[in-house]
Amino acid sequence: MPQSPRTGRDGDVLAVVSQSGPTVSFFDAACDRHLGEVHVPAEPHELCFDATQRLLWCTLTYHSGYYHANGGRRTELAVIDPDTRRVVEFVDLAPEHGPHGLALDALRGRLYVSVEGAADRPGGVVVIDTATRRPLGRIDTDAPGPHWFAIDPAGRTGYATNKEAPFVSVVDLERGTLTAKVEVPGSEGLAVSADGAHAFVAAPYGNFSASAGERPATGLRVIDASTASVVDTLPTEDIVLPVHLTSTGKLLAGELRMAADPGSQLGRHAPGRLTVFAADTRKQVGEVEVGLFPLTITSSPDGRLAYVSCVVSSTVDIVDLETLDRLARLDIAKLGEPGAHGLAYVPRPA
């Protein structure tokens, strides 16, 4: 079927986490119509779609709150059928807790889930068999709070970003071992290039109590996979949290912006910015204003559309990456489901 000139392809679906809902909502990708939602336990964060099993994985991270201030860490993942919009299983990772980042190796049928550390063990990555939906083991990252996680296209190397730890953890997925620590001043989102040669990491992490003059330069650190070292920095004006690489080689960074507020030491949230780079040349090609506190980015399979969830405004902006126009805004708060976070693009069944 032909694509809509406004948004996505007929029959495709966008899934959106409302972490304070707590729900996963579904929207028609062609006309942005709300199709329904699935209620899940608090506090859902990230989504990952497995096209082979045709299931959505959703991390349930905290009982309440967020990374720096939560009411205790959860231990489960919700497995959701996006076609019938129902939960088919809860996978309990206990004693592992605080599951957050998700990365899928569809070829090997492996799902990687970052988990926070405890008194008796560092943070790490749990490996799950996507066919049986059961854990196979864990890989230590030697940091207390690994957050985002990404793998190279070959499925051999994984990268875990760590908010407080001054390094990115590099792990060998075949041997299940930590192989390197790349020096980075705290880190947030990341993406790996299509050839696996580089990882793009948002740094420093979102320490909003520090003034701009006290923080390291904001931007994307470029890690050379062959040397496990930072070889370049793509500068941004503000702190970046989410990072995403499209199928067409556009590197997307979500910048969080604050405005001065005499009544608040931290200031107030201002509209965020989607900054677009060309991954091959590492040059900025444009920017688009988005909602408050961009937290997750995904894109359509053809790389034409970007979806940016913004947790404070509870919105999802849909951006045409060819023209850099904002085509639409999904107002998740109007559904009574605040806290837009995780995203997944679900193509129609074959």
HELIX and SHEET records of a PDB file:
HELIX    1   1 ALA A  212  GLU A  214  5                                   3    
HELIX    2   2 ILE A  332  LEU A  335  5                                   4    
SHEET    1   A 4 HIS A  34  HIS A  39  0                                        
SHEET    2   A 4 THR A  23  ASP A  28 -1                                        
SHEET    3   A 4 VAL A  13  SER A  18 -1                                        
SHEET    4   A 4 ALA A 340  VAL A 346 -1                                        
SHEET    1   B 4 PRO A  44  ASP A  50  0                                        
SHEET    2   B 4 LEU A  55  LEU A  60 -1                                        
SHEET    3   B 4 GLU A  76  ASP A  81 -1                                        
SHEET    4   B 4 ARG A  86  ASP A  92 -1                                        
SHEET    1   C 2 GLY A  65  TYR A  66  0                                        
SHEET    2   C 2 ALA A  69  ASN A  70 -1                                        
SHEET    1   D 4 LEU A 102  ASP A 105  0                                        
SHEET    2   D 4 ARG A 110  VAL A 115 -1                                        
SHEET    3   D 4 GLY A 124  ASP A 129 -1                                        
SHEET    4   D 4 ARG A 134  ASP A 140 -1                                        
SHEET    1   E 4 PRO A 146  ILE A 151  0                                        
SHEET    2   E 4 THR A 157  ASN A 162 -1                                        
SHEET    3   E 4 PHE A 167  ASP A 172 -1                                        
SHEET    4   E 4 THR A 177  GLU A 183 -1                                        
SHEET    1   F 4 LEU A 190  VAL A 192  0                                        
SHEET    2   F 4 HIS A 198  ALA A 203 -1                                        
SHEET    3   F 4 GLY A 219  ASP A 224 -1                                        
SHEET    4   F 4 SER A 229  PRO A 235 -1                                        
SHEET    1   G 4 ILE A 239  LEU A 245  0                                        
SHEET    2   G 4 LYS A 250  ALA A 259 -1                                        
SHEET    3   G 4 ARG A 268  ALA A 278 -1                                        
SHEET    4   G 4 LYS A 283  LEU A 292 -1                                        
SHEET    1   H 4 PRO A 294  SER A 299  0                                        
SHEET    2   H 4 LEU A 305  CYS A 310 -1                                        
SHEET    3   H 4 THR A 315  ASP A 320 -1                                        
SHEET    4   H 4 ASP A 325  ASP A 331 -1                                        
END                                                                             
